Amino acid sequence: AKAPAMYVDVCKIISSIPDICFWKNTDAFMFLFSLYCGARAITVSHLIVEDIFFIEKDAHDLIVKVRLRVSKGKRDSDHEVTFRDDPEGLGFRV
């Protein structure tokens, strides 16, 4: 089994992608999304905009809900992941 990615590793990977690469933002999102929710590459690579089905911001929180349609290669998954803004400013927490 492979070890999960660490935040430091993901930052190093993203920073190694040249800024002129038009797909850098997409790749950065995929790496960070996987890091925060533990999703595998096969799951994240199948995400589409419509999978983000809920976004709400109030005075204290930002909540984003994403539907994972593919999990571990199975296309009939319907798993929801909720991200909430981290009050300490360290990023999103699941």
N, C-alpha and C positions, 0 to 999 in steps of 0.2 A: 504494500500500500504506500501511496505517496503522502508525504507530510503536507499539511495545509500551508498556504501562503501566509507569510507574516507581513504586517503593514510596511515595515522597512524594505522588505523584498519588493513589494508591489510598487512602492515609491521609486525604487531604483530601476525597475523595469520600465515604468512610465517615463521617467526622466531620460532613459536611454533612447526613447523614440524621438527622432528628429522633429523639431517643431514644424518643419515644412511638410510633413506627412499629413495629408488631409484626413486620414482616419485616426489620428492620435486621440482626439476627444472621444471617439467611439470606443477605442481600445481601453482608454483610461476608465471610462464608465464601466465597461465589462469587468475589468480587473477589480475595481473598487466595489462594484455590486457583488461580485463573487466573494470578496473578502468579508464584507459585512453580513452576508446572509448564508455563506457556506455553500452556495450553489456551485455545481460543477460546470466546466466549460461547455459541455453538451447542452446544458440547460440554458445558460446565458446566451449562447450563440443563436438560440431560437427566439429571443425576445423581440417583440415588435412594439411600436408606440402604443397600440391599442391595449397592450398588456398592463400599462399604467392606467388603472381604472379609478383611482381616487387620489385627489390631492386637496389638502385643506390646510390653510394657515390661519392661525388666530394670533393673539397678542403674545402667546408664550410658546407655541409649538408649530412645527411643520410636520404634517403626516402624509406619507406617500405609501400607497398600496399597489403592489405589483402581483399579477397573476403569472405563475410559472406553468406553462402548458406542457412542457417537455421536462421530464425528470428521469435521470439515469437511462436515457435513450427511449423511454416510453412516451409516446405522443398523446396519451390520454390522461395525463396528469392535470390536476386543477388545484394546485397548491398556491395559497396566498401568503405573501410576505409583507409585513408592515414595517416601515421605517419611520422613526420619530427623531426629530431634531434633538441633538444632545445638548442639554442645558449647560454643560461645562465647555462647550465649544470644541469638542474633540472630534466632531463628525457625527454621522448618523449612528443610531443604535437600533438593533432589530428587536 
